[in-house]
Structures are given as structure tokens and as C-alpha cells.
Amino acid sequence: MSNPNLFLLPPAEKFDGTNWIDWKTTIINAARAKGLLGYFGGQITCPTPDPTATATSYWGSPNPTHEEWLQRDAYAQGMITLNVVNPVGQGVIMDGTAAETWESLTTLRDAKSDLALINAEETLGAIKYTEGADIEKHFSAMREAWAAANGQGADIQDKKFRVYVLKSMPKSWSILHLGHIPCEDHASAFCFDEQRQTSRAPPGAQVHEPT
């Protein structure tokens, strides 16, 4: 059996406790490409040593020989542990199978990610525009919260984000047009209903207009 090259991510892409979603996606995709997902999930179990077993070339084979399983499981485990900054500090189990190592990370991190996702979505939904405040700062805060929520795995697409923005605006604002525009131009798509505001404003009052 040949020894394949180790799978090593650049230092900036290794799991450091803050980039779980992106790191997990990268590792899973790499494991899938190499046929090793069955080792991560424990579906490919260690066979009993058998001198008559037929060798397999595909790493994703469900029936590897004992020696093949040991090599492939060790490689899968290395894909995890070698791409974690301070694995001991992150609570990574390093003396079991690849499946046990993977579970030691996912059990804790997925639960934390779910909570972080809920908090991030709640933060986005809680942002409200106050009459007379800086509208550009409001949209900037919305975009930052949107990016943070998606960073936690929310997958809030452009259409859904516009709904969040609509809900963030006071009733005194009239959303006249959104259209199919780039996300960074949402602010320009919000038009103030000047006629309605003018009719409601007292004489001499300044009416805010969109920039």
C-alpha cells in the first residue's frame, strides 16, 4: 500500500474554534472526494484480519482488508486532527477511530453552532430603523448582521434578506421599489414616500429624503 500525501489546509483555514461551519464544509468535501466519508461516520468498520481477503484500490470500498482499513482510518483521522489548531484544547479525541475523533468535534460544535445561528438570526431580526437616524448606518448594520447570520449557516438569500429589511423599517416609510438589484445597493432601493410624509408633517418641518 502506498502512502498518500497528507491533507493539510493552509494555517489560516484550520479550525481555530471560530470558523466551524466553513472548516467543517471543507473537511467533509475533501473526505467525500477521497471516498472517506464512511470512516468519518463510522459506516465502514474495522474488519477482522483475514489473510485471504481481496485487496481493494478504492478508498471508499465498504469491504477493505484489515490493513487497508487501518491505513484509511488513520488518514481520515489525520484529515481532522492535523487541520485543527490546538486539538487537545479543542477537545478532540485523538486516540480512537476517525469516527470517534469526528464525533468529539461535531457533538459539541454543532450544538454551539445551532445556538449561535439562532442568536445571529434574532440579532438580524431585532435591528430596527428609528425615524431621523442615519439610514446608511442602518443598512450597514443590517448587512453586517446578515453576513454574521450566514456565517453561522443561516443561508439567508437576497430575497429573504429584503424581507428582514422591510420589517426593520417604520410604518412611516413606504417601500416603493426593491427590484432585482445587488445586495449592496439595497439602500438605494428604498424610497421615502415624500408625498405622504409631507402631508403628515407640520408646516416648516424638514422632510427626510433618500440619498
C-alpha positions in Angstrom: 0.0 0.0 0.0 1.3 3.4 -1.0 1.4 6.3 1.5 -0.7 9.2 0.2 0.2 12.8 0.8 -1.3 14.3 4.0 -4.3 16.6 3.6 -3.2 19.8 5.1 -5.1 23.1 5.0 -3.3 26.5 5.0 -2.8 27.7 8.6 -5.5 30.4 8.1 -8.1 27.8 7.1 -7.5 25.4 10.0 -10.2 25.1 12.7 -9.3 27.6 15.5 -12.6 27.5 17.4 -14.3 30.3 15.4 -14.6 29.0 11.9 -16.5 25.8 12.4 -19.1 26.0 9.6 -16.5 26.8 6.9 -14.0 24.3 8.2 -16.5 21.5 8.5 -17.7 22.0 5.0 -14.2 21.9 3.6 -13.2 18.8 5.5 -16.4 17.0 4.5 -16.0 17.9 0.9 -12.4 16.7 1.0 -13.3 13.4 2.7 -16.1 12.9 0.1 -13.7 13.4 -2.8 -11.3 10.8 -1.3 -14.1 8.3 -0.5 -13.6 8.6 3.2 -17.0 9.7 4.5 -17.7 6.2 5.6 -14.8 6.4 8.0 -15.9 9.8 9.4 -19.4 8.4 10.1 -18.3 5.0 11.2 -20.2 3.2 8.5 -17.0 1.4 7.3 -16.0 -0.6 10.3 -12.7 -2.4 11.0 -12.8 -5.9 9.6 -11.3 -9.0 11.2 -7.8 -9.8 9.9 -8.1 -12.2 7.1 -5.1 -13.3 5.0 -7.4 -14.4 2.2 -9.2 -11.1 1.9 -9.1 -9.4 -1.5 -7.3 -6.1 -1.7 -9.2 -3.0 -2.8 -8.0 0.1 -4.6 -10.9 2.4 -4.0 -10.7 4.1 -0.6 -14.4 4.2 -0.3 -14.8 0.5 -0.6 -17.2 -0.8 2.1 -15.1 -4.0 2.3 -11.4 -3.1 2.8 -8.9 -5.5 4.1 -7.8 -5.1 7.7 -4.6 -3.4 6.7 -6.4 -1.1 4.3 -8.9 -0.1 6.9 -6.1 0.8 9.4 -4.4 3.0 6.8 -7.5 4.7 5.6 -8.9 5.3 9.0 -5.6 6.8 10.2 -5.6 9.0 7.1 -9.2 10.1 7.8 -8.3 10.9 11.4 -5.3 12.9 10.3 -7.5 15.0 8.0 -9.3 16.1 11.1 -6.6 16.4 13.8 -3.9 17.9 11.6 -6.2 20.6 10.5 -7.2 21.7 14.0 -5.3 24.4 15.9 -4.6 23.0 19.3 -6.7 19.8 19.0 -6.3 19.0 22.7 -7.6 22.4 23.7 -10.5 22.0 21.3 -11.5 18.7 23.0 -10.6 16.5 20.1 -10.3 12.8 20.8 -7.1 11.6 19.2 -6.6 8.0 20.4 -9.7 6.3 18.9 -11.0 5.8 15.4 -11.6 8.6 12.9 -15.3 8.4 13.6 -14.7 8.9 17.3 -12.5 11.8 16.6 -15.0 13.4 14.3 -17.9 12.9 16.7 -15.9 14.5 19.5 -15.9 17.7 17.4 -19.3 17.6 15.9 -21.3 16.7 19.0 -20.1 19.9 20.8 -19.6 22.3 17.9 -22.8 21.6 16.0 -24.8 22.2 19.2 -22.9 25.5 19.7 -23.4 26.4 16.1 -27.2 25.9 16.3 -27.3 28.2 19.3 -25.1 30.8 17.5 -27.3 30.5 14.4 -30.4 31.3 16.5 -28.8 34.2 18.2 -27.5 35.6 14.9 -30.9 35.4 13.2 -32.5 37.0 16.3 -29.9 39.8 16.1 -30.7 40.5 12.5 -34.5 40.5 13.1 -34.1 42.8 16.1 -32.5 45.7 14.1 -35.0 48.5 13.6 -34.6 51.8 12.0 -35.5 54.9 14.1 -37.0 57.9 12.4 -34.4 60.5 11.8 -31.4 58.2 12.3 -28.7 57.7 9.7 -30.2 55.4 7.1 -26.8 54.4 5.7 -25.7 53.2 9.1 -28.9 51.3 9.4 -28.4 49.4 6.2 -24.7 48.8 7.1 -25.8 47.3 10.4 -28.3 45.1 8.5 -25.7 43.9 6.1 -23.2 43.1 8.9 -25.9 41.1 10.8 -26.9 39.4 7.6 -23.2 38.3 6.9 -22.9 37.1 10.6 -26.0 35.0 10.3 -24.9 33.4 7.1 -21.5 32.8 8.6 -23.3 30.7 11.2 -25.1 28.7 8.4 -28.4 30.6 8.2 -28.3 30.7 4.3 -30.4 33.8 4.1 -30.6 34.6 0.4 -31.2 38.0 -1.1 -35.0 37.6 -1.3 -35.3 36.7 2.4 -32.9 39.5 3.4 -35.1 42.0 1.8 -38.0 40.8 4.0 -35.8 41.4 7.1 -35.1 44.9 5.8 -38.7 45.6 5.2 -39.6 44.6 8.7 -36.8 46.8 10.1 -38.4 50.0 8.7 -41.0 52.0 10.5 -44.6 52.3 9.1 -43.9 55.9 8.2 -41.7 54.7 5.4 -43.1 53.4 2.2 -41.1 50.8 0.3 -41.8 51.7 -3.3 -39.3 49.6 -5.2 -36.9 46.8 -4.5 -36.4 45.1 -7.8 -33.6 42.7 -8.7 -30.6 44.6 -7.6 -27.2 43.7 -6.0 -27.4 43.2 -2.2 -25.0 46.1 -1.6 -27.4 48.5 -3.3 -30.4 47.8 -1.1 -30.3 51.2 0.5 -30.8 52.9 -2.9 -33.9 50.8 -3.5 -35.8 52.3 -0.5 -37.7 55.3 -1.5 -39.3 57.6 1.1 -43.0 58.4 0.4 -42.4 62.1 0.4 -45.9 63.0 -0.5 -47.4 61.1 2.5 -44.8 62.5 4.8 -45.3 66.0 3.6 -49.0 65.7 4.2 -48.4 64.4 7.7 -45.6 66.8 8.7 -46.3 70.1 10.4 -45.7 73.4 8.5 -42.0 74.1 8.2 -40.9 70.6 9.2 -38.0 69.1 7.3 -38.8 66.0 5.3 -36.1 63.4 5.0 -35.3 62.2 1.5 -33.3 59.2 0.5 -29.7 59.7 -0.7 
